[in-house]
Structure formats: structure tokens, C-alpha cells
Amino acid sequence: MSKTFDRVTAIAFLAVGALFMVESLRISKSAYGSAVGPNVFPFLLGLILVLLSIKLLIETMRYADSYKERQPLQYKNFFIILLAAVIYAALLETVGYVMMTFLFLVVGFQTMEKGALWKSVVLAACFSLGVYGVYVKLLQGTLPSWPVWFQ
């Protein structure tokens, strides 16, 4: 990508991350039956987005001015991941967090780097089960449960 595009993108995501953090402070701090309030997850996502945006801004300052090679846009990959995200959002409540996150990550990993299916499956399983375990079991938060036919 170009230096200008990366800088504009970093600034835009920095603003979105800051907005997430500010707006998450408006959400109630506690939820019935949960030690983790509904404001924690959006705040952390906003913080991660802000930190990654700052990292990208710092990296764009180190770009060499001779970096002019233009890479082709990957429309097919973009639309595959967009469709997977829409399906993920539509079926999250029905199918459950672990199953949908696992499937979304496998599709995303395979779209970005074809091959190494076992590596994608293991990473997706570890991430979805790990986040579910930490958030639901350890922090006692709530996520969409397993599908009825799987319990």
C-alpha cells in the first residue's frame, strides 16, 4: 500500500477505536449474573484498535520514499471475507459463538493463505475455545452458547 493510504487508514481506525472506547463508557458497568460488564469487551476492542493504529502510524514514518511498487487489489478475497462476516453475524446467535467463530476463522485463514488447512483448523479451534473459556468460564461473561443440537 502507499504511505498516504496507510496513514489515512491509521488515522481513521484511530478515530474509530477512540470512539469505541468513549462510547463503551456509556454502557452500564455491570450485568445481572455476570462479573464482567457489557462495557469491558467494546472498551478492550477499542483499545486494541487504537494501539494497532498507532503502530501503523509509526511504521508509515519508516517507509522508504522509493516504495512505489503497486500491488493488485484482491477483490475476490475481500468479498469472500465480507460474505463470511455477514454469515457469521447472521448465525452467531443460532449456531453459537464457538462454532461460528471457528468456521469464520478457518474461512478467513484459508482465504488469506491457501493450504495448511490443519494449521488453520488448529489455530481457529484454539482461539475460539480459548476466548470462550477465558471469557465465559473464567470471567463469567456471557456469549451465545453451543447450538441446541450440540449440547
Summary of the structure (lengths in Angstrom):
residues: 151
radius of gyration: 18.5
end to end distance: 45.9
largest distance: 57.1
contacts: 386
relative contact order: 0.11
helix: 70%
strand: 1%
